[in-house]
Amino acid sequence: MNHLDSKGHSATIEICRSWEIAFDYLKQPLNLGKWALGSQDTKATDKEGIYTGISIFNKEQGFFKIVADKNYRLLDFHVGDQSSLIPRISMRVIPGPHYGNSDSYCLVTLDAWRDLQMSDDRWHQLCCCHETEVILLKSLVEQET
């Protein structure tokens, strides 16, 4: 499907680590700055649970918080302005046995929904970034000890 025709985008990758290791890595806000191209140099803000990072594309500051539910292996990323964060990005971690593999593997799926105000160029960039970011995540999580 053409990115521009969609209202949502999904990217999935298999990681050679247990789902618990992947989930624990992903729920750490400061780790986001290692893999999210739109949120580099991640730092805590003065508001509890709210973090900030800088886009490598336009150097704009963005804000986010992570809501993690280990029971469902689901992470919601609330993004936007510091005063109005919206849950537009989610990640789900699927244990290896749930798709026929061993406990040493998991799938990570990154889902995003398009804001109707987002330009076609910005949406295309976000989709391409997410496809790259899951590759970065794989490398980073597989290096975790």
C-alpha positions in Angstrom: 0.0 0.0 0.0 1.2 3.5 -0.8 2.0 5.4 2.5 0.1 8.4 1.3 -3.2 6.5 0.9 -3.1 5.2 4.4 -4.4 6.5 7.8 -2.1 4.1 9.6 1.2 2.4 9.3 2.8 -0.7 10.8 6.3 -2.1 10.8 7.3 -5.4 12.4 10.6 -7.0 13.0 11.8 -10.2 14.7 14.3 -9.8 17.5 16.6 -12.5 18.8 15.8 -11.8 22.5 13.0 -12.7 24.9 9.9 -10.6 24.9 10.7 -9.5 28.5 14.1 -8.1 27.5 12.6 -6.3 24.5 9.7 -4.9 26.5 12.0 -3.7 29.3 14.2 -1.9 26.8 11.3 -0.3 25.0 9.6 1.1 28.1 12.7 3.1 29.2 12.1 6.7 27.9 15.8 7.5 27.7 16.3 4.5 25.3 13.9 6.2 22.8 16.7 8.7 22.0 18.8 5.8 20.8 16.4 4.6 18.1 13.7 7.2 17.4 14.9 9.5 14.6 12.4 12.2 15.6 13.4 12.2 19.2 17.2 12.2 19.6 19.0 13.5 22.7 16.1 12.4 24.9 15.8 14.1 28.3 13.4 14.2 31.1 11.4 17.5 31.5 10.3 19.1 34.8 6.9 17.4 34.4 6.9 13.8 35.8 6.7 11.2 33.0 7.2 13.7 30.2 10.3 13.6 28.1 11.7 15.6 25.2 13.8 14.9 22.2 15.0 16.7 19.0 14.2 15.6 15.5 17.2 14.9 13.3 15.2 16.3 10.3 14.3 19.8 11.4 15.8 20.2 14.9 12.4 20.8 16.4 11.8 19.8 20.0 9.0 17.2 20.6 7.5 15.8 23.7 6.4 12.3 24.7 5.4 10.0 27.5 5.3 6.2 27.4 2.4 4.2 29.0 3.5 0.6 29.3 1.3 -2.4 30.1 3.5 -5.5 30.6 0.4 -7.8 31.0 -0.6 -7.0 27.4 3.0 -6.4 26.2 1.8 -3.0 24.9 3.4 0.4 24.9 1.5 3.6 24.0 3.6 6.6 23.0 1.8 9.9 23.6 3.4 12.5 21.4 3.0 16.2 20.5 3.1 19.4 22.5 4.0 19.2 26.1 0.5 20.4 27.1 -1.4 18.1 24.7 0.1 14.7 24.2 -1.9 12.3 22.1 -1.4 8.5 21.9 -0.6 8.2 18.2 2.1 5.5 18.3 1.9 2.0 19.8 4.2 -0.9 20.1 3.3 -4.5 20.8 5.8 -7.2 21.7 4.8 -10.8 20.7 6.6 -13.7 22.5 8.2 -16.2 20.2 6.0 -19.1 21.2 2.9 -17.1 20.1 4.0 -17.4 16.5 5.8 -20.7 16.6 9.3 -19.7 17.6 11.2 -20.2 20.9 11.3 -18.1 24.0 14.5 -16.6 22.8 12.7 -14.6 20.1 10.0 -12.0 19.8 8.3 -9.8 17.3 8.1 -6.0 17.8 5.4 -4.2 15.9 5.4 -0.4 15.7 2.0 1.2 14.7 1.3 4.8 13.9 -1.9 6.7 13.0 -1.9 9.7 10.8 -3.1 13.1 12.1 -5.3 14.6 9.4 -3.3 17.8 9.6 -0.1 16.0 8.7 1.3 16.8 5.2 1.9 14.0 2.8 5.6 14.6 3.0 5.7 14.4 6.8 3.6 11.3 6.8 5.8 9.6 4.2 8.8 10.6 6.3 7.3 9.1 9.5 6.5 5.8 7.8 10.0 5.5 6.3 11.5 6.4 9.7 9.4 3.7 11.5 10.6 1.1 9.0 14.2 2.1 9.8 13.6 2.5 13.5 12.5 -1.2 14.0 15.9 -2.2 12.4 17.7 0.0 14.9 15.6 -1.4 17.7 16.6 -5.0 16.7 20.3 -4.1 16.8 20.0 -2.3 20.1 17.8 -4.9 21.9 20.0 -7.8 20.6 23.0 -6.1 22.2 21.2 -5.9 25.6 22.7 -8.1 28.4 
